[in-house]
Amino acid sequence: MLLTKMRVVIMLGILMFLSWVYIALSGLIDTQINYIYGVGLGIMPIVASFFGFFNGYGWGGSRSAMGKTLYFLSAGLLMWGIGTLIFAYYNIVLKVLVPYPSIADGFYIISWPLWGLGMFYLSKATGAKFGLQRGQGKTMLLLIPAVIITLSYYLLVVVARGGELDLTDSGLLKIFFDLFYPIGDVVILTIATLIFGLSYSYLGGKFRPAIYLILLGFVMNYFSDFLFSYTTTSGTFYTGNWVDFLFTITMFVLATGITMLDPRKTISSAEVLT
């Protein structure tokens, strides 16, 4: 069953990759092919979310830290995928080229606390909670968000906007999302960094590659969100551009990591209940 799920994820990833290469080589901008690509970008995380829910149930569901991890991470993928399909609806049906901010952002926002909870339970499952008791963990917990938030504000406000803010209602809404996405990612990115840096010895066995992929996916998600905000501010974003390709890689990496966390790779189901 794991091989079947992985084949589906890999096939979707290959299809998205080939589609993007065609769009890039053909120089397509704001065409139906671009928008169909956007639909595919929404479908991939939705499919992976069901695989994740299935895996989470196998880990013992809400009775285990790993089960909760997969439930919340998968729910986040589901919300992100729905948001992307709504984005595509704006493109295809409503003829809005860049629907940002829009209703789609409401679903994107929901994915952040879900992912944050998923990473919190992953930290419990991997032992990061022990690392936080040390001075090094506390320093990183404060330093990493401060650096990333400062850099994001400088690039999105000072560089992209020339230090000038649009204080109209629509302008303020865009500023909110421009800053919310990177700051929301900071929470997840910080936990991911702590898990990787402070729990290395706990990330053993057959599931280490899967957990590393999930951590890498959230690092990539920060850069994808940041670049989306930057390119929409500079007026260079369009569906199917290189930022969307980065989102595609991000979702593929997360989908692969979550799908690989199949409990049937273990010997005893009792080992997963923590």
C-alpha positions as CSV (number, residue, x, y, z in Angstrom):
1,M,0.0,0.0,0.0
2,L,2.9,2.4,0.8
3,L,4.4,1.7,-2.7
4,T,1.0,2.5,-4.2
5,K,0.6,5.8,-2.3
6,M,4.2,6.8,-3.2
7,R,3.6,6.0,-6.9
8,V,0.6,8.3,-6.9
9,V,2.6,11.2,-5.2
10,I,5.5,10.7,-7.5
11,M,3.3,10.5,-10.7
12,L,1.6,13.8,-9.6
13,G,5.0,15.4,-9.0
14,I,6.3,14.3,-12.4
15,L,3.2,15.5,-14.1
16,M,3.4,18.9,-12.4
17,F,7.1,19.2,-13.3
18,L,6.6,18.4,-16.9
19,S,3.7,20.8,-17.1
20,W,5.7,23.6,-15.6
21,V,8.6,22.9,-18.0
22,Y,6.2,23.2,-20.9
23,I,4.8,26.5,-19.5
24,A,8.3,27.9,-19.0
25,L,9.7,26.9,-22.4
26,S,6.5,28.1,-24.2
27,G,6.6,31.5,-22.3
28,L,2.9,31.1,-21.4
29,I,1.5,33.8,-19.1
30,D,-2.2,34.1,-18.0
31,T,-3.4,31.3,-20.3
32,Q,-5.8,28.4,-19.6
33,I,-2.8,26.1,-19.4
34,N,-1.4,28.3,-16.6
35,Y,-4.7,28.1,-14.7
36,I,-5.0,24.3,-15.2
37,Y,-1.5,24.1,-13.7
38,G,-2.9,26.0,-10.7
39,V,-5.6,23.4,-10.3
40,G,-3.0,20.6,-10.3
41,L,-1.1,22.5,-7.6
42,G,-4.2,22.3,-5.4
43,I,-4.9,18.7,-6.1
44,M,-1.5,17.3,-5.1
45,P,-1.6,18.3,-1.4
46,I,-5.3,17.3,-1.1
47,V,-4.5,13.8,-2.3
48,A,-1.5,13.6,0.0
49,S,-3.6,14.8,2.9
50,F,-5.8,11.7,2.6
51,F,-2.7,9.5,2.6
52,G,-1.6,11.4,5.8
53,F,-4.9,10.9,7.5
54,F,-4.7,7.2,6.7
55,N,-1.2,7.0,8.1
56,G,-2.2,8.9,11.2
57,Y,-5.0,6.5,12.0
58,G,-2.5,3.6,11.7
59,W,-0.2,5.3,14.2
60,G,-3.0,5.2,16.8
61,G,-4.7,8.5,15.8
62,S,-5.1,10.9,18.7
63,R,-3.7,8.4,21.1
64,S,-0.1,8.9,19.8
65,A,2.1,11.9,19.2
66,M,2.9,10.7,15.7
67,G,-0.8,10.2,15.0
68,K,-1.6,13.8,16.0
69,T,1.3,15.0,14.0
70,L,0.0,13.4,10.8
71,Y,-3.6,14.5,11.5
72,F,-2.7,18.2,11.9
73,L,-0.1,18.2,9.1
74,S,-2.6,16.5,6.7
75,A,-5.4,18.9,7.7
76,G,-3.0,21.8,6.9
77,L,-2.3,20.3,3.5
78,L,-6.0,19.9,2.9
79,M,-6.8,23.5,3.7
80,W,-3.8,24.7,1.6
81,G,-5.0,22.6,-1.3
82,I,-8.6,24.0,-1.1
83,G,-7.2,27.5,-0.9
84,T,-5.3,26.9,-4.1
85,L,-8.3,25.5,-5.9
86,I,-10.3,28.6,-4.9
87,F,-7.4,30.7,-6.3
88,A,-7.7,28.7,-9.5
89,Y,-11.5,29.3,-9.5
90,Y,-10.8,33.1,-9.5
91,N,-8.4,32.6,-12.4
92,I,-10.7,30.4,-14.6
93,V,-14.2,31.4,-13.8
94,L,-14.0,35.0,-12.4
95,K,-11.1,36.0,-14.7
96,V,-9.1,37.5,-11.9
97,L,-5.4,37.2,-12.8
98,V,-4.0,37.5,-9.3
99,P,-6.7,37.0,-6.6
100,Y,-4.7,38.3,-3.7
101,P,-6.0,39.0,-1.1
102,S,-9.1,36.8,-1.6
103,I,-11.2,34.1,0.0
104,A,-8.4,31.7,-0.8
105,D,-6.2,33.4,1.8
106,G,-8.8,32.4,4.5
107,F,-8.0,28.7,3.8
108,Y,-4.3,29.4,3.6
109,I,-4.4,31.0,7.0
110,I,-6.2,28.1,8.5
111,S,-3.4,25.8,7.4
112,W,-0.8,27.7,9.5
113,P,-2.1,26.9,13.0
114,L,-2.8,23.3,11.8
115,W,0.8,22.9,10.6
116,G,2.1,24.6,13.7
117,L,0.2,22.1,15.9
118,G,1.5,19.3,13.7
119,M,5.1,20.4,14.1
120,F,4.5,20.8,17.9
121,Y,3.5,17.1,18.1
122,L,6.3,16.1,15.9
123,S,8.7,17.9,18.3
124,K,7.2,15.7,21.1
125,A,7.6,12.6,19.0
126,T,11.2,13.3,18.1
127,G,12.4,14.6,21.5
128,A,12.9,18.3,20.8
129,K,11.2,19.1,24.0
130,F,14.3,17.9,25.8
131,G,16.5,20.2,23.7
132,L,14.4,23.2,24.7
133,Q,15.4,22.7,28.3
134,R,19.0,23.6,27.4
135,G,20.3,27.1,27.0
136,Q,21.1,26.5,23.4
137,G,17.4,25.7,22.6
138,K,16.1,28.8,24.4
139,T,18.6,31.0,22.5
140,M,17.6,29.6,19.1
141,L,13.9,29.9,20.0
142,L,14.4,33.7,20.4
143,L,17.1,34.4,17.8
144,I,15.6,32.6,14.8
145,P,12.2,34.4,14.7
146,A,13.8,37.8,15.4
147,V,16.2,37.4,12.4
148,I,13.6,36.1,10.0
149,I,10.9,38.6,10.9
150,T,13.4,41.5,10.6
151,L,14.7,40.3,7.2
152,S,11.1,39.7,5.9
153,Y,10.0,43.2,7.0
154,Y,13.0,44.9,5.4
155,L,12.5,43.1,2.0
156,L,8.7,43.3,1.8
157,V,8.3,46.9,3.1
158,V,11.6,48.7,2.6
159,V,12.8,47.1,-0.6
160,A,9.6,46.0,-2.4
161,R,7.5,49.1,-1.4
162,G,10.3,51.6,-1.0
163,G,9.3,52.1,2.6
164,E,5.9,53.5,1.6
165,L,2.7,51.8,2.8
166,D,-0.7,51.8,1.1
167,L,-3.0,52.7,3.9
168,T,-6.3,52.2,2.0
169,D,-8.5,49.3,3.0
170,S,-7.3,47.0,0.2
171,G,-3.7,48.1,0.7
172,L,-3.8,47.4,4.4
173,L,-5.3,44.0,3.8
174,K,-2.5,43.1,1.4
175,I,0.1,44.4,3.9
176,F,-1.5,42.2,6.6
177,F,-1.2,39.0,4.4
178,D,2.3,40.0,3.1
179,L,3.6,40.1,6.7
180,F,1.3,37.4,8.2
181,Y,2.5,34.7,5.8
182,P,6.2,35.0,6.6
183,I,5.6,35.6,10.3
184,G,3.3,32.5,10.4
185,D,6.0,30.5,8.6
186,V,8.5,31.7,11.2
187,V,6.7,29.8,13.9
188,I,6.7,26.6,11.9
189,L,10.2,27.2,10.6
190,T,11.5,27.8,14.1
191,I,10.0,24.5,15.4
192,A,11.4,22.7,12.3
193,T,14.9,24.2,13.0
194,L,14.8,23.2,16.6
195,I,13.7,19.7,15.8
196,F,16.5,19.3,13.4
197,G,19.2,20.9,15.5
198,L,18.2,19.7,18.9
199,S,16.8,16.2,18.3
200,Y,19.2,14.7,15.8
201,S,19.9,11.7,18.0
202,Y,16.2,11.0,18.3
203,L,15.5,11.0,14.5
204,G,16.6,7.5,13.9
205,G,15.4,4.4,12.2
206,K,13.3,4.0,9.1
207,F,11.5,7.3,9.5
208,R,14.4,9.7,9.6
209,P,14.2,10.5,5.8
210,A,10.5,11.2,6.0
211,I,10.9,13.6,9.0
212,Y,13.8,15.3,7.2
213,L,11.6,15.8,4.2
214,I,8.9,17.4,6.3
215,L,11.4,19.7,7.9
216,L,12.8,20.7,4.5
217,G,9.3,21.2,3.2
218,F,8.5,23.9,5.8
219,V,11.8,25.6,5.2
220,M,11.0,25.8,1.5
221,N,7.4,26.9,2.4
222,Y,8.8,30.0,4.1
223,F,10.8,31.0,1.0
224,S,7.8,30.2,-1.3
225,D,5.4,32.4,0.8
226,F,7.9,35.2,1.0
227,L,8.6,35.2,-2.7
228,F,4.9,35.1,-3.5
229,S,4.3,38.2,-1.3
230,Y,7.4,39.9,-2.9
231,T,6.4,39.2,-6.5
232,T,2.7,40.2,-6.0
233,T,4.0,43.5,-4.6
234,S,6.4,44.1,-7.5
235,G,3.7,43.0,-10.0
236,T,5.7,40.1,-11.5
237,F,3.6,37.2,-10.2
238,Y,1.4,35.1,-12.5
239,T,0.0,31.6,-12.1
240,G,2.5,29.0,-13.2
241,N,5.6,31.2,-12.8
242,W,8.8,30.2,-11.0
243,V,7.3,31.0,-7.6
244,D,4.4,28.5,-8.3
245,F,7.1,26.0,-9.3
246,L,8.7,26.5,-5.9
247,F,5.4,26.0,-4.2
248,T,5.0,22.8,-6.3
249,I,8.4,21.5,-5.0
250,T,7.4,22.4,-1.5
251,M,4.1,20.6,-1.7
252,F,5.7,17.6,-3.3
253,V,8.4,17.4,-0.6
254,L,5.7,17.7,2.2
255,A,3.5,15.1,0.4
256,T,6.3,12.7,0.1
257,G,7.4,13.0,3.7
258,I,3.9,12.6,5.1
259,T,3.2,9.6,2.8
260,M,6.4,7.9,3.9
261,L,5.3,8.0,7.5
262,D,3.4,4.8,7.1
263,P,3.2,2.9,10.4
264,R,3.3,-0.5,8.7
265,K,7.0,0.0,8.3
266,T,7.3,-0.7,12.0
267,I,7.4,-4.1,13.7
268,S,4.9,-3.5,16.5
269,S,2.0,-1.1,16.7
270,A,2.6,-0.8,20.4
271,E,5.8,1.0,19.7
272,V,4.0,4.0,18.2
273,L,1.8,4.9,21.2
274,T,3.5,7.6,23.2
